[in-house]
Amino acid sequence: MKPRDVFIVDGSRSPFLKARGKQGPFSASDLAVACGKPLMLRQNFALDDIDEVIVGSVMPDANEANIARIIALRLGLGEHIPAWTVQRNCASGLQALDCAFKNIRSGQSQLILAGGVDTMSRAPVLLNGLMVNWMGRMMAARRLPQKLQAVAQLRPAFFKPVIALLCGLSDPLYGLSMGQTTENVAYRFGISREQMDQYSVASHQRLMDAQDNGRLDEIEAIYDGKGKYYDFDDGLRRDSSMENLAKLKPYFDRKYGKVTPANSAQITDGAALLILASGDMVKKLDLPVLAKISDSQWAGVNPKEMGLGPAHAMQPLLTRNKLAIDDIDYWEVNEAFAGQVLGCVEAWKSDDYCREFLGLKAALGEIPHDKLNVDGGGVSLGHPVGASGARIILHLAKTLQRNQAKRGIASLCIGGGQGGAMMIESANVTEAK
């Protein structure tokens, strides 16, 4: 059977809210439901037409296991509609979309709600192994002398917490933080601190311009229990400048490093959901279309240079589809770190890197800066790891539509040494299969 065409019908996201040293005002499912309700309400199909719900999430709350199911039920979808959660670290939202893309393309499903969500401000704080074992002994004690003996064994070290967020942002096999892997990328390509800071300032300037000129209409406002509303990405620093950024000290390699909090993605809460449909369903229900998903690719790289994942995932999309850089109108490469995005650009410019690591005869060329992350990215608006993959696909689709452009590629680096990428195109529904 010939693969079916897969279309992005519509999508919404929450504002991305910067973590500010305490739990954010919303749970992960709160954010997803807040952007999902208006998305579903404006559709002309019945909720029961949805075949399944797929959501990417890295660190759901203890009360939100299989958060996709919780989101589906809170949105009012029928109990008979299956829902499942996927996790591919920083690209979990893209993984959810890729699963939906492949299920529709194969004919298994026709209409899917997919996306991603994470509230990094609410990442779990865990008991360490010493405390867990002590609690086990305490609970097993039946008599008073046994309980007293267990109490006598309690030590201050047992109270040291395990910060799940810090663990998640580190590579357990190599003992490197994600920031340190970016230092490695910067060293490989000779990327300077000044280049990173320039990129960071540009990211904030682009987000500011996008906010001021209404290019983020995918955002849905959300209200807390006190009546306060949130309707924009609040990590933007309108006063960002080279002078201000130069005052910050390197964070991950304090003696020799170049990566600072200001040229890194922000710790953020956010959600993004999209509706994907087959060509048959688009015609049957007379659905609007944002874009067509044409291809996707995953890649593995050295975990010590995990930020180069996009360079490895995007290249096969070009090669397989016989395209050159100039054939891509817009690029979204998630800004985990400014140095990481710059590293991917440099990798494609390097004859040596393209020959040795990508199996090419020569360099691919340079991604134009004016086509890359045109409305800012993770450095300025944040990177809630489960949601970012869905956000960049949604915004790329909106960008293509707004500019009447033909084709775009979105990609993310992935902690642990991977990359994911997806190519989308302007849609011609009349030719849909």
HUSUL-V162001 format. One record per run of one state. SS is the DSSP state (A for helix, B for strand, O for the rest). FROM is the first residue (numbers start at 1). LEN is the number of residues. Records with the same first field share a line. If there is no record, write none. Layout:
SS = FROM-LEN + FROM-LEN
This chain:
O = 1-5 + 15-2 + 19-9 + 42-5 + 50-2 + 57-10 + 75-7 + 87-2 + 107-4 + 123-2 + 127-2 + 141-3 + 153-3 + 160-2 + 169-1 + 172-4 + 190-3 + 213-6 + 221-1 + 224-5 + 231-11 + 247-14 + 265-3 + 286-5 + 301-2 + 321-4 + 328-2 + 334-3 + 350-1 + 359-10 + 373-5 + 382-6 + 403-4 + 415-3 + 426-3 + 432-2
B = 6-9 + 17-2 + 52-5 + 82-5 + 111-9 + 125-2 + 162-2 + 170-2 + 176-2 + 219-2 + 222-2 + 229-2 + 264-1 + 268-11 + 291-10 + 330-4 + 337-1 + 372-1 + 407-8 + 418-8
A = 28-14 + 47-3 + 67-8 + 89-18 + 120-3 + 129-12 + 144-9 + 156-4 + 164-5 + 178-12 + 193-20 + 242-5 + 261-3 + 279-7 + 303-18 + 325-3 + 338-12 + 351-8 + 369-3 + 378-4 + 388-15 + 429-3
